[in-house]
């Protein structure tokens, strides 16, 4: 059984936050997909042809304001989806096709202007939690597996509760190495995070599109949930 949850402290500080969740098992993530690559390229072309102002668009400004609320400079440590959007809002921009699941995450982050991220839960633990750091946790960056860091106290982190291993620092700024999604990954929890007014319906729509794409392109069996202040956790059966 996998339990994914959000701490009471996070919901107290950010009451408009909603997390859509897709649990996917028995995935076939190896190989490529011409159709999925085409969809991703279309999203890149659309982003370049109709760029949004990341500093004033309400969908992106809310994340920058939220980062500042928990003491992080979003210019120095931008949310991953804003860094991605900044990168692709240029003519001719390309991003690598790492694997099908990562392509689905990137596609939906660009098209939906929401952070979409996931982890290989077979490399994690049974309890995955978004909470405030105490500063003693350990993070191994995706870009440097030989390095270990500790989050700042009160930083929003996504963590394996049993081990104290951080899967993502600064809410959705940077992912860890050990739970990265590879072609061999078969079971994931994917998070679609929404902030702002009337965000719940958009988060749900994005969540359901992610689930459909995982079913179509990875032959995954999926189950979905929504975490809210009144429903801060959900349990998924792994077998």
C-alpha positions in Angstrom: 0.0 0.0 0.0 1.2 3.5 -0.9 0.0 6.5 1.2 0.4 10.0 -0.2 -0.4 12.9 2.0 0.0 16.6 2.7 0.7 17.9 6.1 -1.7 20.1 8.0 1.0 22.8 8.2 1.1 23.1 4.4 -2.7 23.3 4.0 -2.8 25.9 6.9 -0.3 28.1 5.1 -1.7 27.5 1.5 -5.4 26.9 1.8 -6.0 27.3 -1.9 -3.7 24.4 -2.7 -5.0 21.3 -4.4 -2.9 18.2 -5.5 -4.3 15.9 -8.1 -2.7 12.5 -8.0 -2.3 9.7 -10.6 -1.1 6.3 -9.4 0.0 4.2 -12.3 1.1 0.5 -12.2 2.2 -2.1 -14.7 3.6 0.6 -16.9 5.5 0.0 -20.1 7.8 3.0 -20.2 10.6 1.7 -22.5 10.8 2.8 -26.1 9.6 5.8 -28.0 6.3 7.0 -29.4 6.1 9.0 -32.6 2.7 10.2 -31.7 3.8 11.4 -28.2 6.9 13.1 -29.6 4.6 14.9 -32.1 2.3 16.1 -29.4 5.3 17.4 -27.4 6.7 19.2 -30.4 3.3 20.8 -31.1 3.2 22.0 -27.5 6.7 23.5 -27.9 5.7 25.3 -31.1 2.6 26.6 -29.5 4.5 27.9 -26.5 7.0 29.7 -28.7 4.4 31.2 -30.9 2.2 32.5 -28.1 4.4 33.1 -25.1 2.9 34.2 -21.8 4.4 36.8 -19.4 5.6 34.6 -16.6 5.8 37.5 -14.1 2.2 38.8 -14.5 0.2 35.8 -15.8 -2.0 34.8 -12.8 -1.3 31.1 -13.4 2.5 31.7 -13.0 2.5 34.7 -10.7 0.7 32.7 -8.0 3.6 30.3 -7.8 6.2 33.0 -7.6 4.2 34.7 -4.8 3.8 31.4 -3.0 7.6 30.7 -3.2 8.2 34.1 -1.6 5.7 33.2 1.2 7.8 30.3 2.3 11.1 32.3 2.0 12.4 31.3 -1.4 13.4 33.6 -4.2 11.6 32.3 -7.3 14.1 34.1 -9.5 17.0 32.1 -8.0 15.0 28.9 -7.5 12.1 28.9 -10.0 9.4 26.3 -9.9 10.3 23.6 -12.4 7.4 24.3 -14.7 8.2 28.0 -14.8 11.8 27.2 -15.7 10.5 24.8 -18.4 8.1 27.4 -19.8 10.9 30.1 -19.9 13.1 27.6 -21.8 10.5 26.6 -24.4 9.0 30.1 -25.1 11.6 30.7 -27.7 11.5 30.0 -31.4 13.0 26.6 -32.3 13.3 25.5 -28.6 13.7 21.8 -28.1 13.8 19.5 -25.1 15.0 15.9 -25.0 12.7 13.0 -25.2 13.9 11.1 -22.0 11.2 8.5 -21.8 7.4 8.4 -22.4 6.4 9.3 -18.8 8.7 12.3 -18.7 7.4 13.4 -22.0 3.9 13.2 -20.7 4.9 15.3 -17.6 6.6 17.9 -19.8 3.7 18.1 -22.3 1.1 18.7 -19.6 3.3 21.2 -17.7 3.6 23.2 -20.9 0.0 22.9 -22.1 -1.6 23.2 -18.7 0.8 25.8 -17.1 0.8 23.7 -14.0 3.6 21.7 -12.3 3.4 18.0 -13.1 6.0 15.7 -11.5 6.3 12.1 -10.6 8.4 9.5 -8.8 9.2 5.8 -9.2 7.6 4.5 -6.0 9.4 1.2 -6.2 12.5 3.2 -5.3 10.8 5.2 -2.6 8.8 4.0 0.4 5.2 3.5 1.5 4.5 7.0 2.7 5.0 10.0 0.5 4.4 13.4 2.1 4.5 17.1 1.2 5.5 18.9 4.4 7.8 21.5 6.0 11.4 20.5 6.4 13.1 20.3 9.8 16.5 20.6 8.1 17.8 17.2 8.9 16.5 15.4 5.8 18.7 14.3 2.9 18.4 15.2 -0.7 20.4 13.7 -3.6 20.1 16.0 -6.7 19.0 14.4 -10.0 21.9 16.2 -11.7 24.6 15.1 -9.2 24.0 11.7 -7.6 27.3 11.9 -5.7 26.2 15.0 -3.8 24.0 15.2 -0.7 22.2 18.3 0.5 19.9 19.2 3.4 16.9 21.4 2.9 16.4 24.6 4.8 14.2 24.5 7.9 10.6 25.2 7.0 11.3 24.6 3.3 8.4 22.8 1.6 9.6 19.4 0.6 8.2 16.2 -0.8 9.7 13.3 1.2 9.7 9.6 1.9 8.4 9.6 5.4 10.0 6.3 6.5 13.6 7.3 5.4 13.7 11.1 5.4 14.8 11.0 1.8 13.7 14.1 -0.1 12.2 13.4 -3.5 11.7 17.1 -4.4 13.1 20.3 -2.9 11.4 23.7 -2.6 7.9 22.2 -3.3 8.5 21.5 -7.0 11.9 23.1 -7.8 14.2 20.1 -8.3 13.7 16.4 -8.2 15.9 13.8 -6.5 18.0 11.1 -8.1 16.9 7.9 -6.4 13.2 8.1 -7.3 13.7 9.4 -10.9 11.6 7.9 -13.6 13.5 5.7 -16.1 12.5 3.4 -18.9 12.5 0.5 -16.4 9.9 2.3 -14.1 6.7 0.3 -13.7 4.9 2.1 -10.8 4.6 5.8 -10.2 2.8 8.5 -8.3 2.4 11.6 -10.4 1.4 14.9 -8.8 -0.5 17.8 -10.5 -0.3 20.8 -8.3 -2.8 23.7 -8.4 -2.8 27.1 -6.7 -5.1 30.0 -7.1 -8.7 30.9 -7.4 -11.1 28.3 -9.0 -8.1 26.0 -9.5 -9.7 22.7 -8.5 -11.5 22.1 -11.8 -8.4 22.8 -13.8 -6.3 20.5 -11.6 -8.9 17.7 -12.0 -8.9 18.1 -15.8 -5.1 18.0 -15.9 -5.0 15.0 -13.6 -7.5 13.1 -15.8 -5.6 14.0 -19.0 -2.3 12.7 -17.5 -4.1 9.5 -16.5 -5.5 9.0 -20.0 -2.1 9.6 -21.6 -0.3 7.1 -19.2 -3.0 4.5 -20.2 -2.6 5.3 -23.9 1.1 5.5 -24.3 2.4 3.4 -21.4 -0.4 0.8 -21.1 -0.7 1.8 -17.5 -3.4 0.8 -15.0 -4.3 4.1 -13.3 -6.1 5.3 -10.2 -6.7 9.0 -9.3 -7.3 11.1 -6.2 -7.4 14.7 -5.1 -5.8 16.0 -1.9 -7.6 18.9 -0.2 -7.7 20.4 3.3 -10.6 18.1 4.1 -9.0 15.1 2.4 -5.3 15.4 3.0 -4.3 11.8 2.3 -5.1 8.9 0.0 -4.0 5.2 0.0 -3.4 3.2 -3.1 -3.3 -0.6 -3.2 -0.1 -1.7 -4.9 -1.4 -5.1 -5.9 
